[in-house]
Amino acid sequence: MKKIASGLLFALLAAALIAALTVSSVPSVRAQDNTLTAVRVSAGSMDPFDAVWAQAPALNVKLNPAVEEVEYPVVAGYEYGPVEEVTLKAIYTDDQIYILAVWADDTMNMNRRAWTFDGAAWVQNKLNEDRLSFMFDITGSRQFQALGCGAACHVGDAELGNYMGFPPDSQDAVDMWHWKGGRTAPAGYTDDQWAGAWANEEDGGRASDARESGGYSDNINEAKDAPAFVYPAGAAPGSPLLKETAVALDPAAEYPVGYTVPGYVITRPVGSRGDVSAYA
């Protein structure tokens, strides 16, 4: 079982999570030693404030933020700027590895595709969420060893378009741990995925590990004009919408203006897709 402690996000946000709304960041091509040294410990910890982390050397990785033109609206109070640096630490035991990632961010973004009732209709936002991913070479890819995630993330192709993965005739593949602030973090895991050769227009070369059940799903009705599920009575506004407690939307019910529910119903996957634990 693999565990990852990703992101240092106290609601107070001293060190927060990446704003993925308008910015994607990649390791800088500037010469630097990007080797992360993991320290062996007798017992790991998912607590980012545990004294065990003092044993691990910190690696400050400079980033080259690539600002993309997107159609997301400007939201009052939110300024999505580039992330310039991430600090990493790693520790390991006999059978587990823990990775701690910390970076500065002014906002906590977990409300991707949330629904809000405006008094007459449901409106779904176009926001994204904080995200962080780690990729690991699993086939000895010379291209990945030379370029890192640049060899597999959103590779441009005149015929295939902008996709994640490797060319259709490639035998290369990478493992990917994809932490998502709204869809996986509240359920305590990181999406265990992988990327290989280009497969289809929808996903490119990206796929997810097997799961028996669980995971996140879009919270949208068949007509696509309202959420399919809302909070159970007494649930705190802004909390995750858990599959175990979510209740079906009653079209005849009265909801207060401003009532907001998440854009996803979540639960931890059963199976390989959910075997990377996370805390943020």
N, C-alpha and C positions, 0 to 999 in steps of 0.2 A: 504494500500500500504506500502510495506517495503522498507527501503532505507539502503544502506550500503556504507560507504565511505571506500574503501579498498585500502591500499597501499599509501605511500607518495612518488610519483615518479615525481620529476620535471626533465625535460629533462636533467637536471643537475645532477640528481641522487644522492642527498645527502642521501636520504633514499630511497631505491629502492625496487624492487620486486624480489621474490624468483626465483632462478635459478632452474628450474625444469628439466633441461636436464639430469643430472646424479644423482640428489639427491632428496630424499623425506625425509621430516622431520616430526617427531611426538613429542608430548609433552613428556618431560622427565619423567621417572618413579621416579626420585629423589624426595624426600619429599619436597613439596612446596605448598603454597596456590595459587591455580590457579583460585580463584574466581574473576571474573571480575565484578566490581560494576558499574552499570549504574547510572548516575546522571540525575535527572529530570531538564529540562530547558524549558524556555518559548518558545523558537524557536530553532530548530535544524539548522545545517549547513552542506553542502557538501564540504565546503572549509576547508581543513586540517589546514590552518593557521588562521582560525577564532578564535577570543579570547574566544569563548564559550567553546573550548576544554580545556582551562586552568582550568575549573571547575571540570573536570573529573580526578579521580586518575588514574595513569598509572599502568598497570600490565605487568611486564617483565616476559615472559614465556620462560624458558630454553628449548631448543630442543635437542633431540638426533638424529642427522642426520644419516639416513640409506643409505649408499652409495650402489647403485646397479650397477651391471655389465651390461652395455648396449653397443650396437654396433655403437652408434653415433660417427662420426668422430671428431677429435680434430680440432677446427677452430681457425685459427691464430687470436690472439687478444682476445680470449674468454677463460677464466678460470672459470670453474664451480665448486665452492667450497661449502662446507656445510653451511647452515644457522644455526647459533647457538642460536639465540634469536629473538623473535618478541615482540614488545611493543604494547599493546592494550589499547584502551580507548573506553568508550561507554557513550552515552547520549540518552535521550528519551523524547518524548513529549506525548500528549494525545493518538496519534495514530501512531507514528513512532519511530523506534529505529535506531540509527546510531552507527556504529562500525568503529573505526579507527585502522588500523594495519600498523605498521612501522617496517622495518628491513633493515639492512645494506646489500648492494649488489653492486658489481662493474660493473655489466652489466645490460642493459635493453633488455630483450628478447621478441620480438613481431613478429619474422620472422619465425614462425613455418611453415614448408613445403613450403617455398617461392620458386618461379620459377625464374631462371636466364637464359637469352639467351647468349650462349657462342660463337655465330657467325655461328654455324652450327646446333645446336639443343638446346632444352630447357632442363635444368637440375634442378631437384627439390631437395632441401636440406632435411636432415633428422633431423633438429633441432626441439626442443620443444619450450616452451614458459614459461614465468613467470606465476605462478598460486598460488592461495590461496583459501582455502575453510573453511567454518564453518559448523559444523553439530549440529543439535538440536534433542534431544530425543522427539519423538512424541507418543510413545506407552508405556512408562514406562519400558523400557528395562533394566533389572538388569545387563545384560552383558555390555551394553553401559555405564551405570552409573559407572561401575567398571573399564572399560578399555578405555573409550572414543572412539576416532576414531579407535583405534586398534581393536575394536569389529566388525567394519564394513568395514574397508579399506583393500582391497587386502588380504582377508582371504584365507589361504592356505587349500586345501582339496585334498586328494589323488586321488579322482575320478573326482572332478569338476575342479581342477586346481586352479589358482590364480585369484580370482574374488573379486568384491566389493559387499557387502551385507551380509545377514545372511544365515544360513543353510536353505535348501529347506523347512523344516518343521517348520520354525520359524514364529511367528506372529509379530516379532519386525520390526520396521521401524524408520528411522531417516530422517529429513528434511536436505537438503544440499544446501548451497549457494556457488556456484563454480565460482570464478572469474578467468578469463583467459586473460592473457595479450594481446594476438593477436586476439582472436576470439570474446570476449565479451567487453573488456575494451574500445576499440575505439567507440563502439556503446552505451556506457554509462550505461551498465547493468551488472548484475552478473547472471549467469545461475541458475535458481531456479529448483533444482532437488531433488530427494529423493532416498533412498536405502532401500530395503526390502529383502524378501526371494529370494534366487537364482532363476532366471527365465530362462536364456538361456546362451549359451556359449559365445555369443558376448558381452553382457552387464553385465553378472552376475546378481546381484540383483539391479543394478542401473537403474533408469528411470528419465525422465524429466517431469516437469509439462506440462499441456496442453498448446498448442499455436494455434492460428487461422492462423497465417502467420508469416513470418519473421524468424529471427535467422540466424545462419551462415551455410554455405554449402561449400563443397570441391570445390576448383577452379581447376578442371581438366577436360580435354576433354574425349570423349568416347574412344579414343585410348589409353588414359592414358600416353601420351608422351609429353603433353604440357598443359598450362593453357587454360581454356575455355574462360576466360575473362581477359581483360587488362584495364589499366587506360584510361579514356577519355582524349582527347587532352588537354594539359595544366595542368594536375594534377601533384602535387609535388611528386617526387620519395620518396618512404618510407611511404607515407600516406596510410591509410586503403583503401581497395577496397570495396566501398559501393555498395550495390545492386542497389540503385537508380541511380547511375551514371556509373557503370561498362559497358563496351562495349565488344561485342564478339570479340575474337581473329580472325584476318584476316590472314589466312595462307600465303597469297600472299604478305602481307605487309613486309616492311623491318624494323627490330628493331636493335638498336645499340648494340654492344657487351657489356654485363654487365647490360642490361636492366632487371630490377627485378620487379616482381609483387607478391603480397601476395598469400599464399596458400589457402586462404579462402575469399569468398565473404560474407560480413556481413551486417546485419541490425538488429535493435532491434526487438525481438519477440512481437507480439500482443497476449496478453493472459497471463495466470499465469506464464508461464516460464520467462517472461520478466518484472515481477513486482518488482524486486529488483534493485534499481538504484545504480550506482557506479561512482566514480570519482577517478582517479589515476594520 
